Amino acid sequence: MTTLAFIGDLPLIRPGITLVQLHDELWRVTRPDGDVLGYIEQFRVREGLRYRAKRLVVRQRRFIVMGEFWSIDDAIECFRPS
């Protein structure tokens, strides 16, 4: 399992995507060219931390929830290019 680490406001780059931590519980997911793909939210439930992946649908000006995960790595996978 990969652990995400941030140094200040430096972005985390994965093949085909970049994550920028906006605050303790929110990451913006972009393409390397800066286009926003969506967000990953962290939230607490009784059993521990969960991560919600939300894809931005620009034309409809809304978000689609792609899933909720126990691992941020699984949430990131929703945004990887095919």
mmCIF file of the N, C-alpha and C atoms, coordinates in Angstrom:
data_MODEL
# 
_entry.id   MODEL 
# 
loop_
_atom_site.group_PDB 
_atom_site.id 
_atom_site.type_symbol 
_atom_site.label_atom_id 
_atom_site.label_alt_id 
_atom_site.label_comp_id 
_atom_site.label_asym_id 
_atom_site.label_entity_id 
_atom_site.label_seq_id 
_atom_site.pdbx_PDB_ins_code 
_atom_site.Cartn_x 
_atom_site.Cartn_y 
_atom_site.Cartn_z 
_atom_site.occupancy 
_atom_site.B_iso_or_equiv 
_atom_site.pdbx_formal_charge 
_atom_site.auth_seq_id 
_atom_site.auth_comp_id 
_atom_site.auth_asym_id 
_atom_site.auth_atom_id 
_atom_site.pdbx_PDB_model_num 
ATOM 1   N N  . MET A 1 1  ? 0.843   -1.174 0.000   1.00 0.00 ? 1  MET A N  1 
ATOM 2   C CA . MET A 1 1  ? 0.000   0.000  0.000   1.00 0.00 ? 1  MET A CA 1 
ATOM 3   C C  . MET A 1 1  ? 0.887   1.235  0.000   1.00 0.00 ? 1  MET A C  1 
ATOM 4   N N  . THR A 1 2  ? 0.519   2.213  -0.799  1.00 0.00 ? 2  THR A N  1 
ATOM 5   C CA . THR A 1 2  ? 1.268   3.457  -0.890  1.00 0.00 ? 2  THR A CA 1 
ATOM 6   C C  . THR A 1 2  ? 0.700   4.462  0.090   1.00 0.00 ? 2  THR A C  1 
ATOM 7   N N  . THR A 1 3  ? 1.562   5.164  0.791   1.00 0.00 ? 3  THR A N  1 
ATOM 8   C CA . THR A 1 3  ? 1.128   6.222  1.679   1.00 0.00 ? 3  THR A CA 1 
ATOM 9   C C  . THR A 1 3  ? 1.392   7.549  1.004   1.00 0.00 ? 3  THR A C  1 
ATOM 10  N N  . LEU A 1 4  ? 0.387   8.420  0.988   1.00 0.00 ? 4  LEU A N  1 
ATOM 11  C CA . LEU A 1 4  ? 0.566   9.727  0.370   1.00 0.00 ? 4  LEU A CA 1 
ATOM 12  C C  . LEU A 1 4  ? 1.325   10.639 1.317   1.00 0.00 ? 4  LEU A C  1 
ATOM 13  N N  . ALA A 1 5  ? 2.282   11.339 0.788   1.00 0.00 ? 5  ALA A N  1 
ATOM 14  C CA . ALA A 1 5  ? 3.039   12.292 1.582   1.00 0.00 ? 5  ALA A CA 1 
ATOM 15  C C  . ALA A 1 5  ? 3.089   13.610 0.828   1.00 0.00 ? 5  ALA A C  1 
ATOM 16  N N  . PHE A 1 6  ? 2.919   14.683 1.535   1.00 0.00 ? 6  PHE A N  1 
ATOM 17  C CA . PHE A 1 6  ? 2.991   16.012 0.943   1.00 0.00 ? 6  PHE A CA 1 
ATOM 18  C C  . PHE A 1 6  ? 4.027   16.812 1.694   1.00 0.00 ? 6  PHE A C  1 
ATOM 19  N N  . ILE A 1 7  ? 4.788   17.597 0.958   1.00 0.00 ? 7  ILE A N  1 
ATOM 20  C CA . ILE A 1 7  ? 5.755   18.501 1.557   1.00 0.00 ? 7  ILE A CA 1 
ATOM 21  C C  . ILE A 1 7  ? 5.210   19.897 1.310   1.00 0.00 ? 7  ILE A C  1 
ATOM 22  N N  . GLY A 1 8  ? 4.659   20.518 2.348   1.00 0.00 ? 8  GLY A N  1 
ATOM 23  C CA . GLY A 1 8  ? 4.009   21.811 2.166   1.00 0.00 ? 8  GLY A CA 1 
ATOM 24  C C  . GLY A 1 8  ? 2.848   21.678 1.209   1.00 0.00 ? 8  GLY A C  1 
ATOM 25  N N  . ASP A 1 9  ? 2.831   22.517 0.174   1.00 0.00 ? 9  ASP A N  1 
ATOM 26  C CA . ASP A 1 9  ? 1.755   22.489 -0.812  1.00 0.00 ? 9  ASP A CA 1 
ATOM 27  C C  . ASP A 1 9  ? 2.184   21.817 -2.105  1.00 0.00 ? 9  ASP A C  1 
ATOM 28  N N  . LEU A 1 10 ? 3.289   21.076 -2.087  1.00 0.00 ? 10 LEU A N  1 
ATOM 29  C CA . LEU A 1 10 ? 3.759   20.430 -3.310  1.00 0.00 ? 10 LEU A CA 1 
ATOM 30  C C  . LEU A 1 10 ? 2.798   19.327 -3.726  1.00 0.00 ? 10 LEU A C  1 
ATOM 31  N N  . PRO A 1 11 ? 2.482   19.238 -5.009  1.00 0.00 ? 11 PRO A N  1 
ATOM 32  C CA . PRO A 1 11 ? 1.540   18.213 -5.469  1.00 0.00 ? 11 PRO A CA 1 
ATOM 33  C C  . PRO A 1 11 ? 2.160   16.824 -5.498  1.00 0.00 ? 11 PRO A C  1 
ATOM 34  N N  . LEU A 1 12 ? 1.307   15.828 -5.384  1.00 0.00 ? 12 LEU A N  1 
ATOM 35  C CA . LEU A 1 12 ? 1.702   14.439 -5.557  1.00 0.00 ? 12 LEU A CA 1 
ATOM 36  C C  . LEU A 1 12 ? 1.359   14.071 -6.988  1.00 0.00 ? 12 LEU A C  1 
ATOM 37  N N  . ILE A 1 13 ? 2.323   13.545 -7.732  1.00 0.00 ? 13 ILE A N  1 
ATOM 38  C CA . ILE A 1 13 ? 2.105   13.204 -9.135  1.00 0.00 ? 13 ILE A CA 1 
ATOM 39  C C  . ILE A 1 13 ? 2.136   11.690 -9.281  1.00 0.00 ? 13 ILE A C  1 
ATOM 40  N N  . ARG A 1 14 ? 1.127   11.154 -9.942  1.00 0.00 ? 14 ARG A N  1 
ATOM 41  C CA . ARG A 1 14 ? 1.042   9.747  -10.304 1.00 0.00 ? 14 ARG A CA 1 
ATOM 42  C C  . ARG A 1 14 ? 0.967   9.699  -11.816 1.00 0.00 ? 14 ARG A C  1 
ATOM 43  N N  . PRO A 1 15 ? 1.260   8.576  -12.444 1.00 0.00 ? 15 PRO A N  1 
ATOM 44  C CA . PRO A 1 15 ? 1.173   8.521  -13.909 1.00 0.00 ? 15 PRO A CA 1 
ATOM 45  C C  . PRO A 1 15 ? -0.205  8.979  -14.404 1.00 0.00 ? 15 PRO A C  1 
ATOM 46  N N  . GLY A 1 16 ? -0.230  10.061 -15.156 1.00 0.00 ? 16 GLY A N  1 
ATOM 47  C CA . GLY A 1 16 ? -1.455  10.567 -15.752 1.00 0.00 ? 16 GLY A CA 1 
ATOM 48  C C  . GLY A 1 16 ? -2.301  11.474 -14.892 1.00 0.00 ? 16 GLY A C  1 
ATOM 49  N N  . ILE A 1 17 ? -1.991  11.596 -13.582 1.00 0.00 ? 17 ILE A N  1 
ATOM 50  C CA . ILE A 1 17 ? -2.767  12.478 -12.710 1.00 0.00 ? 17 ILE A CA 1 
ATOM 51  C C  . ILE A 1 17 ? -1.867  13.174 -11.703 1.00 0.00 ? 17 ILE A C  1 
ATOM 52  N N  . THR A 1 18 ? -2.376  14.275 -11.182 1.00 0.00 ? 18 THR A N  1 
ATOM 53  C CA . THR A 1 18 ? -1.702  15.011 -10.123 1.00 0.00 ? 18 THR A CA 1 
ATOM 54  C C  . THR A 1 18 ? -2.707  15.244 -9.007  1.00 0.00 ? 18 THR A C  1 
ATOM 55  N N  . LEU A 1 19 ? -2.293  15.061 -7.758  1.00 0.00 ? 19 LEU A N  1 
ATOM 56  C CA . LEU A 1 19 ? -3.147  15.340 -6.605  1.00 0.00 ? 19 LEU A CA 1 
ATOM 57  C C  . LEU A 1 19 ? -2.542  16.487 -5.819  1.00 0.00 ? 19 LEU A C  1 
ATOM 58  N N  . VAL A 1 20 ? -3.389  17.453 -5.474  1.00 0.00 ? 20 VAL A N  1 
ATOM 59  C CA . VAL A 1 20 ? -2.956  18.566 -4.638  1.00 0.00 ? 20 VAL A CA 1 
ATOM 60  C C  . VAL A 1 20 ? -3.852  18.576 -3.410  1.00 0.00 ? 20 VAL A C  1 
ATOM 61  N N  . GLN A 1 21 ? -3.227  18.511 -2.236  1.00 0.00 ? 21 GLN A N  1 
ATOM 62  C CA . GLN A 1 21 ? -4.003  18.515 -1.001  1.00 0.00 ? 21 GLN A CA 1 
ATOM 63  C C  . GLN A 1 21 ? -4.437  19.943 -0.708  1.00 0.00 ? 21 GLN A C  1 
ATOM 64  N N  . LEU A 1 22 ? -5.766  20.155 -0.657  1.00 0.00 ? 22 LEU A N  1 
ATOM 65  C CA . LEU A 1 22 ? -6.314  21.484 -0.414  1.00 0.00 ? 22 LEU A CA 1 
ATOM 66  C C  . LEU A 1 22 ? -6.445  21.772 1.066   1.00 0.00 ? 22 LEU A C  1 
ATOM 67  N N  . HIS A 1 23 ? -6.753  20.763 1.847   1.00 0.00 ? 23 HIS A N  1 
ATOM 68  C CA . HIS A 1 23 ? -6.715  20.811 3.310   1.00 0.00 ? 23 HIS A CA 1 
ATOM 69  C C  . HIS A 1 23 ? -6.660  19.379 3.817   1.00 0.00 ? 23 HIS A C  1 
ATOM 70  N N  . ASP A 1 24 ? -6.750  19.187 5.117   1.00 0.00 ? 24 ASP A N  1 
ATOM 71  C CA . ASP A 1 24 ? -6.535  17.858 5.700   1.00 0.00 ? 24 ASP A CA 1 
ATOM 72  C C  . ASP A 1 24 ? -7.436  16.769 5.128   1.00 0.00 ? 24 ASP A C  1 
ATOM 73  N N  . GLU A 1 25 ? -8.606  17.141 4.615   1.00 0.00 ? 25 GLU A N  1 
ATOM 74  C CA . GLU A 1 25 ? -9.580  16.131 4.200   1.00 0.00 ? 25 GLU A CA 1 
ATOM 75  C C  . GLU A 1 25 ? -10.027 16.266 2.755   1.00 0.00 ? 25 GLU A C  1 
ATOM 76  N N  . LEU A 1 26 ? -9.262  16.988 1.917   1.00 0.00 ? 26 LEU A N  1 
ATOM 77  C CA . LEU A 1 26 ? -9.691  17.198 0.538   1.00 0.00 ? 26 LEU A CA 1 
ATOM 78  C C  . LEU A 1 26 ? -8.496  17.308 -0.397  1.00 0.00 ? 26 LEU A C  1 
ATOM 79  N N  . TRP A 1 27 ? -8.544  16.538 -1.500  1.00 0.00 ? 27 TRP A N  1 
ATOM 80  C CA . TRP A 1 27 ? -7.519  16.572 -2.536  1.00 0.00 ? 27 TRP A CA 1 
ATOM 81  C C  . TRP A 1 27 ? -8.172  16.892 -3.871  1.00 0.00 ? 27 TRP A C  1 
ATOM 82  N N  . ARG A 1 28 ? -7.548  17.757 -4.653  1.00 0.00 ? 28 ARG A N  1 
ATOM 83  C CA . ARG A 1 28 ? -7.999  18.015 -6.019  1.00 0.00 ? 28 ARG A CA 1 
ATOM 84  C C  . ARG A 1 28 ? -7.218  17.088 -6.937  1.00 0.00 ? 28 ARG A C  1 
ATOM 85  N N  . VAL A 1 29 ? -7.915  16.450 -7.875  1.00 0.00 ? 29 VAL A N  1 
ATOM 86  C CA . VAL A 1 29 ? -7.296  15.526 -8.818  1.00 0.00 ? 29 VAL A CA 1 
ATOM 87  C C  . VAL A 1 29 ? -7.317  16.190 -10.192 1.00 0.00 ? 29 VAL A C  1 
ATOM 88  N N  . THR A 1 30 ? -6.128  16.332 -10.808 1.00 0.00 ? 30 THR A N  1 
ATOM 89  C CA . THR A 1 30 ? -6.031  16.980 -12.120 1.00 0.00 ? 30 THR A CA 1 
ATOM 90  C C  . THR A 1 30 ? -5.197  16.127 -13.062 1.00 0.00 ? 30 THR A C  1 
ATOM 91  N N  . ARG A 1 31 ? -5.313  16.449 -14.342 1.00 0.00 ? 31 ARG A N  1 
ATOM 92  C CA . ARG A 1 31 ? -4.371  15.913 -15.317 1.00 0.00 ? 31 ARG A CA 1 
ATOM 93  C C  . ARG A 1 31 ? -3.098  16.715 -15.165 1.00 0.00 ? 31 ARG A C  1 
ATOM 94  N N  . PRO A 1 32 ? -1.971  16.206 -15.660 1.00 0.00 ? 32 PRO A N  1 
ATOM 95  C CA . PRO A 1 32 ? -0.723  16.977 -15.552 1.00 0.00 ? 32 PRO A CA 1 
ATOM 96  C C  . PRO A 1 32 ? -0.809  18.362 -16.214 1.00 0.00 ? 32 PRO A C  1 
ATOM 97  N N  . ASP A 1 33 ? -1.712  18.538 -17.200 1.00 0.00 ? 33 ASP A N  1 
ATOM 98  C CA . ASP A 1 33 ? -1.844  19.844 -17.853 1.00 0.00 ? 33 ASP A CA 1 
ATOM 99  C C  . ASP A 1 33 ? -2.723  20.807 -17.058 1.00 0.00 ? 33 ASP A C  1 
ATOM 100 N N  . GLY A 1 34 ? -3.289  20.360 -15.938 1.00 0.00 ? 34 GLY A N  1 
ATOM 101 C CA . GLY A 1 34 ? -4.056  21.233 -15.068 1.00 0.00 ? 34 GLY A CA 1 
ATOM 102 C C  . GLY A 1 34 ? -5.559  21.064 -15.129 1.00 0.00 ? 34 GLY A C  1 
ATOM 103 N N  . ASP A 1 35 ? -6.095  20.322 -16.115 1.00 0.00 ? 35 ASP A N  1 
ATOM 104 C CA . ASP A 1 35 ? -7.539  20.088 -16.180 1.00 0.00 ? 35 ASP A CA 1 
ATOM 105 C C  . ASP A 1 35 ? -7.992  19.349 -14.929 1.00 0.00 ? 35 ASP A C  1 
ATOM 106 N N  . VAL A 1 36 ? -9.042  19.854 -14.274 1.00 0.00 ? 36 VAL A N  1 
ATOM 107 C CA . VAL A 1 36 ? -9.557  19.233 -13.052 1.00 0.00 ? 36 VAL A CA 1 
ATOM 108 C C  . VAL A 1 36 ? -10.411 18.031 -13.425 1.00 0.00 ? 36 VAL A C  1 
ATOM 109 N N  . LEU A 1 37 ? -10.071 16.877 -12.829 1.00 0.00 ? 37 LEU A N  1 
ATOM 110 C CA . LEU A 1 37 ? -10.840 15.646 -13.019 1.00 0.00 ? 37 LEU A CA 1 
ATOM 111 C C  . LEU A 1 37 ? -11.879 15.466 -11.921 1.00 0.00 ? 37 LEU A C  1 
ATOM 112 N N  . GLY A 1 38 ? -11.560 15.918 -10.708 1.00 0.00 ? 38 GLY A N  1 
ATOM 113 C CA . GLY A 1 38 ? -12.482 15.756 -9.594  1.00 0.00 ? 38 GLY A CA 1 
ATOM 114 C C  . GLY A 1 38 ? -11.780 15.962 -8.270  1.00 0.00 ? 38 GLY A C  1 
ATOM 115 N N  . TYR A 1 39 ? -12.353 15.373 -7.230  1.00 0.00 ? 39 TYR A N  1 
ATOM 116 C CA . TYR A 1 39 ? -11.844 15.539 -5.872  1.00 0.00 ? 39 TYR A CA 1 
ATOM 117 C C  . TYR A 1 39 ? -11.931 14.227 -5.116  1.00 0.00 ? 39 TYR A C  1 
ATOM 118 N N  . ILE A 1 40 ? -11.092 14.102 -4.109  1.00 0.00 ? 40 ILE A N  1 
ATOM 119 C CA . ILE A 1 40 ? -11.171 12.989 -3.167  1.00 0.00 ? 40 ILE A CA 1 
ATOM 120 C C  . ILE A 1 40 ? -11.356 13.610 -1.791  1.00 0.00 ? 40 ILE A C  1 
ATOM 121 N N  . GLU A 1 41 ? -12.428 13.191 -1.117  1.00 0.00 ? 41 GLU A N  1 
ATOM 122 C CA . GLU A 1 41 ? -12.731 13.669 0.227   1.00 0.00 ? 41 GLU A CA 1 
ATOM 123 C C  . GLU A 1 41 ? -12.440 12.570 1.229   1.00 0.00 ? 41 GLU A C  1 
ATOM 124 N N  . GLN A 1 42 ? -11.872 12.929 2.347   1.00 0.00 ? 42 GLN A N  1 
ATOM 125 C CA . GLN A 1 42 ? -11.672 11.994 3.455   1.00 0.00 ? 42 GLN A CA 1 
ATOM 126 C C  . GLN A 1 42 ? -12.728 12.298 4.502   1.00 0.00 ? 42 GLN A C  1 
ATOM 127 N N  . PHE A 1 43 ? -13.353 11.266 5.052   1.00 0.00 ? 43 PHE A N  1 
ATOM 128 C CA . PHE A 1 43 ? -14.324 11.473 6.117   1.00 0.00 ? 43 PHE A CA 1 
ATOM 129 C C  . PHE A 1 43 ? -14.274 10.304 7.080   1.00 0.00 ? 43 PHE A C  1 
ATOM 130 N N  . ARG A 1 44 ? -14.690 10.577 8.296   1.00 0.00 ? 44 ARG A N  1 
ATOM 131 C CA . ARG A 1 44 ? -14.623 9.570  9.359   1.00 0.00 ? 44 ARG A CA 1 
ATOM 132 C C  . ARG A 1 44 ? -15.980 8.897  9.537   1.00 0.00 ? 44 ARG A C  1 
ATOM 133 N N  . VAL A 1 45 ? -15.928 7.579  9.673   1.00 0.00 ? 45 VAL A N  1 
ATOM 134 C CA . VAL A 1 45 ? -17.088 6.779  10.056  1.00 0.00 ? 45 VAL A CA 1 
ATOM 135 C C  . VAL A 1 45 ? -16.704 6.011  11.315  1.00 0.00 ? 45 VAL A C  1 
ATOM 136 N N  . ARG A 1 46 ? -17.655 5.350  11.905  1.00 0.00 ? 46 ARG A N  1 
ATOM 137 C CA . ARG A 1 46 ? -17.392 4.628  13.156  1.00 0.00 ? 46 ARG A CA 1 
ATOM 138 C C  . ARG A 1 46 ? -16.219 3.654  13.015  1.00 0.00 ? 46 ARG A C  1 
ATOM 139 N N  . GLU A 1 47 ? -16.111 3.002  11.841  1.00 0.00 ? 47 GLU A N  1 
ATOM 140 C CA . GLU A 1 47 ? -15.082 1.981  11.638  1.00 0.00 ? 47 GLU A CA 1 
ATOM 141 C C  . GLU A 1 47 ? -13.714 2.543  11.255  1.00 0.00 ? 47 GLU A C  1 
ATOM 142 N N  . GLY A 1 48 ? -13.632 3.823  10.944  1.00 0.00 ? 48 GLY A N  1 
ATOM 143 C CA . GLY A 1 48 ? -12.344 4.417  10.555  1.00 0.00 ? 48 GLY A CA 1 
ATOM 144 C C  . GLY A 1 48 ? -12.512 5.485  9.489   1.00 0.00 ? 48 GLY A C  1 
ATOM 145 N N  . LEU A 1 49 ? -11.452 5.698  8.698   1.00 0.00 ? 49 LEU A N  1 
ATOM 146 C CA . LEU A 1 49 ? -11.465 6.719  7.652   1.00 0.00 ? 49 LEU A CA 1 
ATOM 147 C C  . LEU A 1 49 ? -11.924 6.133  6.327   1.00 0.00 ? 49 LEU A C  1 
ATOM 148 N N  . ARG A 1 50 ? -12.745 6.904  5.612   1.00 0.00 ? 50 ARG A N  1 
ATOM 149 C CA . ARG A 1 50 ? -13.211 6.529  4.270   1.00 0.00 ? 50 ARG A CA 1 
ATOM 150 C C  . ARG A 1 50 ? -12.795 7.636  3.310   1.00 0.00 ? 50 ARG A C  1 
ATOM 151 N N  . TYR A 1 51 ? -12.749 7.288  2.026   1.00 0.00 ? 51 TYR A N  1 
ATOM 152 C CA . TYR A 1 51 ? -12.379 8.230  0.976   1.00 0.00 ? 51 TYR A CA 1 
ATOM 153 C C  . TYR A 1 51 ? -13.439 8.171  -0.116  1.00 0.00 ? 51 TYR A C  1 
ATOM 154 N N  . ARG A 1 52 ? -13.974 9.343  -0.487  1.00 0.00 ? 52 ARG A N  1 
ATOM 155 C CA . ARG A 1 52 ? -15.012 9.432  -1.514  1.00 0.00 ? 52 ARG A CA 1 
ATOM 156 C C  . ARG A 1 52 ? -14.405 10.080 -2.751  1.00 0.00 ? 52 ARG A C  1 
ATOM 157 N N  . ALA A 1 53 ? -14.488 9.397  -3.890  1.00 0.00 ? 53 ALA A N  1 
ATOM 158 C CA . ALA A 1 53 ? -13.997 9.918  -5.161  1.00 0.00 ? 53 ALA A CA 1 
ATOM 159 C C  . ALA A 1 53 ? -15.172 10.553 -5.897  1.00 0.00 ? 53 ALA A C  1 
ATOM 160 N N  . LYS A 1 54 ? -15.001 11.824 -6.304  1.00 0.00 ? 54 LYS A N  1 
ATOM 161 C CA . LYS A 1 54 ? -16.047 12.546 -7.017  1.00 0.00 ? 54 LYS A CA 1 
ATOM 162 C C  . LYS A 1 54 ? -15.470 13.105 -8.317  1.00 0.00 ? 54 LYS A C  1 
ATOM 163 N N  . ARG A 1 55 ? -16.051 12.682 -9.443  1.00 0.00 ? 55 ARG A N  1 
ATOM 164 C CA . ARG A 1 55 ? -15.596 13.163 -10.754 1.00 0.00 ? 55 ARG A CA 1 
ATOM 165 C C  . ARG A 1 55 ? -16.398 14.395 -11.144 1.00 0.00 ? 55 ARG A C  1 
ATOM 166 N N  . LEU A 1 56 ? -15.697 15.400 -11.655 1.00 0.00 ? 56 LEU A N  1 
ATOM 167 C CA . LEU A 1 56 ? -16.322 16.626 -12.129 1.00 0.00 ? 56 LEU A CA 1 
ATOM 168 C C  . LEU A 1 56 ? -16.826 16.417 -13.560 1.00 0.00 ? 56 LEU A C  1 
ATOM 169 N N  . VAL A 1 57 ? -18.102 16.710 -13.790 1.00 0.00 ? 57 VAL A N  1 
ATOM 170 C CA . VAL A 1 57 ? -18.691 16.667 -15.125 1.00 0.00 ? 57 VAL A CA 1 
ATOM 171 C C  . VAL A 1 57 ? -18.876 18.131 -15.534 1.00 0.00 ? 57 VAL A C  1 
ATOM 172 N N  . VAL A 1 58 ? -17.932 18.654 -16.301 1.00 0.00 ? 58 VAL A N  1 
ATOM 173 C CA . VAL A 1 58 ? -17.878 20.078 -16.600 1.00 0.00 ? 58 VAL A CA 1 
ATOM 174 C C  . VAL A 1 58 ? -19.120 20.542 -17.349 1.00 0.00 ? 58 VAL A C  1 
ATOM 175 N N  . ARG A 1 59 ? -19.515 19.832 -18.373 1.00 0.00 ? 59 ARG A N  1 
ATOM 176 C CA . ARG A 1 59 ? -20.666 20.258 -19.198 1.00 0.00 ? 59 ARG A CA 1 
ATOM 177 C C  . ARG A 1 59 ? -21.959 20.337 -18.398 1.00 0.00 ? 59 ARG A C  1 
ATOM 178 N N  . GLN A 1 60 ? -22.087 19.463 -17.404 1.00 0.00 ? 60 GLN A N  1 
ATOM 179 C CA . GLN A 1 60 ? -23.306 19.458 -16.589 1.00 0.00 ? 60 GLN A CA 1 
ATOM 180 C C  . GLN A 1 60 ? -23.137 20.262 -15.301 1.00 0.00 ? 60 GLN A C  1 
ATOM 181 N N  . ARG A 1 61 ? -21.920 20.740 -15.066 1.00 0.00 ? 61 ARG A N  1 
ATOM 182 C CA . ARG A 1 61 ? -21.591 21.531 -13.876 1.00 0.00 ? 61 ARG A CA 1 
ATOM 183 C C  . ARG A 1 61 ? -22.028 20.836 -12.593 1.00 0.00 ? 61 ARG A C  1 
ATOM 184 N N  . ARG A 1 62 ? -21.595 19.574 -12.456 1.00 0.00 ? 62 ARG A N  1 
ATOM 185 C CA . ARG A 1 62 ? -21.922 18.801 -11.262 1.00 0.00 ? 62 ARG A CA 1 
ATOM 186 C C  . ARG A 1 62 ? -20.860 17.737 -11.037 1.00 0.00 ? 62 ARG A C  1 
ATOM 187 N N  . PHE A 1 63 ? -20.985 17.049 -9.917  1.00 0.00 ? 63 PHE A N  1 
ATOM 188 C CA . PHE A 1 63 ? -20.081 15.960 -9.577  1.00 0.00 ? 63 PHE A CA 1 
ATOM 189 C C  . PHE A 1 63 ? -20.846 14.641 -9.584  1.00 0.00 ? 63 PHE A C  1 
ATOM 190 N N  . ILE A 1 64 ? -20.138 13.580 -9.943  1.00 0.00 ? 64 ILE A N  1 
ATOM 191 C CA . ILE A 1 64 ? -20.667 12.227 -9.858  1.00 0.00 ? 64 ILE A CA 1 
ATOM 192 C C  . ILE A 1 64 ? -19.813 11.482 -8.845  1.00 0.00 ? 64 ILE A C  1 
ATOM 193 N N  . VAL A 1 65 ? -20.445 10.922 -7.823  1.00 0.00 ? 65 VAL A N  1 
ATOM 194 C CA . VAL A 1 65 ? -19.721 10.123 -6.842  1.00 0.00 ? 65 VAL A CA 1 
ATOM 195 C C  . VAL A 1 65 ? -19.370 8.801  -7.500  1.00 0.00 ? 65 VAL A C  1 
ATOM 196 N N  . MET A 1 66 ? -18.070 8.504  -7.551  1.00 0.00 ? 66 MET A N  1 
ATOM 197 C CA . MET A 1 66 ? -17.600 7.289  -8.209  1.00 0.00 ? 66 MET A CA 1 
ATOM 198 C C  . MET A 1 66 ? -17.471 6.131  -7.235  1.00 0.00 ? 66 MET A C  1 
ATOM 199 N N  . GLY A 1 67 ? -17.455 6.442  -5.958  1.00 0.00 ? 67 GLY A N  1 
ATOM 200 C CA . GLY A 1 67 ? -17.371 5.390  -4.962  1.00 0.00 ? 67 GLY A CA 1 
ATOM 201 C C  . GLY A 1 67 ? -16.784 5.884  -3.658  1.00 0.00 ? 67 GLY A C  1 
ATOM 202 N N  . GLU A 1 68 ? -16.936 5.045  -2.630  1.00 0.00 ? 68 GLU A N  1 
ATOM 203 C CA . GLU A 1 68 ? -16.337 5.286  -1.321  1.00 0.00 ? 68 GLU A CA 1 
ATOM 204 C C  . GLU A 1 68 ? -15.445 4.102  -1.005  1.00 0.00 ? 68 GLU A C  1 
ATOM 205 N N  . PHE A 1 69 ? -14.263 4.403  -0.464  1.00 0.00 ? 69 PHE A N  1 
ATOM 206 C CA . PHE A 1 69 ? -13.217 3.391  -0.312  1.00 0.00 ? 69 PHE A CA 1 
ATOM 207 C C  . PHE A 1 69 ? -12.572 3.492  1.063   1.00 0.00 ? 69 PHE A C  1 
ATOM 208 N N  . TRP A 1 70 ? -11.986 2.384  1.499   1.00 0.00 ? 70 TRP A N  1 
ATOM 209 C CA . TRP A 1 70 ? -11.227 2.367  2.752   1.00 0.00 ? 70 TRP A CA 1 
ATOM 210 C C  . TRP A 1 70 ? -9.801  2.855  2.533   1.00 0.00 ? 70 TRP A C  1 
ATOM 211 N N  . SER A 1 71 ? -9.352  2.896  1.289   1.00 0.00 ? 71 SER A N  1 
ATOM 212 C CA . SER A 1 71 ? -7.978  3.289  0.966   1.00 0.00 ? 71 SER A CA 1 
ATOM 213 C C  . SER A 1 71 ? -8.000  4.462  -0.007  1.00 0.00 ? 71 SER A C  1 
ATOM 214 N N  . ILE A 1 72 ? -7.159  5.459  0.248   1.00 0.00 ? 72 ILE A N  1 
ATOM 215 C CA . ILE A 1 72 ? -7.065  6.575  -0.694  1.00 0.00 ? 72 ILE A CA 1 
ATOM 216 C C  . ILE A 1 72 ? -6.501  6.096  -2.026  1.00 0.00 ? 72 ILE A C  1 
ATOM 217 N N  . ASP A 1 73 ? -5.667  5.082  -2.001  1.00 0.00 ? 73 ASP A N  1 
ATOM 218 C CA . ASP A 1 73 ? -5.125  4.537  -3.247  1.00 0.00 ? 73 ASP A CA 1 
ATOM 219 C C  . ASP A 1 73 ? -6.229  3.983  -4.136  1.00 0.00 ? 73 ASP A C  1 
ATOM 220 N N  . ASP A 1 74 ? -7.238  3.347  -3.515  1.00 0.00 ? 74 ASP A N  1 
ATOM 221 C CA . ASP A 1 74 ? -8.368  2.840  -4.304  1.00 0.00 ? 74 ASP A CA 1 
ATOM 222 C C  . ASP A 1 74 ? -9.174  4.002  -4.892  1.00 0.00 ? 74 ASP A C  1 
ATOM 223 N N  . ALA A 1 75 ? -9.335  5.070  -4.139  1.00 0.00 ? 75 ALA A N  1 
ATOM 224 C CA . ALA A 1 75 ? -10.041 6.256  -4.650  1.00 0.00 ? 75 ALA A CA 1 
ATOM 225 C C  . ALA A 1 75 ? -9.272  6.885  -5.819  1.00 0.00 ? 75 ALA A C  1 
ATOM 226 N N  . ILE A 1 76 ? -7.956  6.919  -5.728  1.00 0.00 ? 76 ILE A N  1 
ATOM 227 C CA . ILE A 1 76 ? -7.126  7.473  -6.793  1.00 0.00 ? 76 ILE A CA 1 
ATOM 228 C C  . ILE A 1 76 ? -7.281  6.665  -8.074  1.00 0.00 ? 76 ILE A C  1 
ATOM 229 N N  . GLU A 1 77 ? -7.413  5.361  -7.946  1.00 0.00 ? 77 GLU A N  1 
ATOM 230 C CA . GLU A 1 77 ? -7.552  4.490  -9.115  1.00 0.00 ? 77 GLU A CA 1 
ATOM 231 C C  . GLU A 1 77 ? -8.749  4.885  -9.988  1.00 0.00 ? 77 GLU A C  1 
ATOM 232 N N  . CYS A 1 78 ? -9.779  5.459  -9.416  1.00 0.00 ? 78 CYS A N  1 
ATOM 233 C CA . CYS A 1 78 ? -10.954 5.894  -10.192 1.00 0.00 ? 78 CYS A CA 1 
ATOM 234 C C  . CYS A 1 78 ? -10.590 6.937  -11.240 1.00 0.00 ? 78 CYS A C  1 
ATOM 235 N N  . PHE A 1 79 ? -9.504  7.655  -11.040 1.00 0.00 ? 79 PHE A N  1 
ATOM 236 C CA . PHE A 1 79 ? -9.133  8.761  -11.913 1.00 0.00 ? 79 PHE A CA 1 
ATOM 237 C C  . PHE A 1 79 ? -8.008  8.405  -12.891 1.00 0.00 ? 79 PHE A C  1 
ATOM 238 N N  . ARG A 1 80 ? -7.429  7.236  -12.738 1.00 0.00 ? 80 ARG A N  1 
ATOM 239 C CA . ARG A 1 80 ? -6.329  6.860  -13.635 1.00 0.00 ? 80 ARG A CA 1 
ATOM 240 C C  . ARG A 1 80 ? -6.811  6.712  -15.061 1.00 0.00 ? 80 ARG A C  1 
ATOM 241 N N  . PRO A 1 81 ? -6.018  7.176  -16.021 1.00 0.00 ? 81 PRO A N  1 
ATOM 242 C CA . PRO A 1 81 ? -6.402  6.989  -17.430 1.00 0.00 ? 81 PRO A CA 1 
ATOM 243 C C  . PRO A 1 81 ? -6.413  5.504  -17.794 1.00 0.00 ? 81 PRO A C  1 
ATOM 244 N N  . SER A 1 82 ? -7.331  5.133  -18.657 1.00 0.00 ? 82 SER A N  1 
ATOM 245 C CA . SER A 1 82 ? -7.436  3.721  -19.057 1.00 0.00 ? 82 SER A CA 1 
ATOM 246 C C  . SER A 1 82 ? -6.356  3.342  -20.042 1.00 0.00 ? 82 SER A C  1 
# 
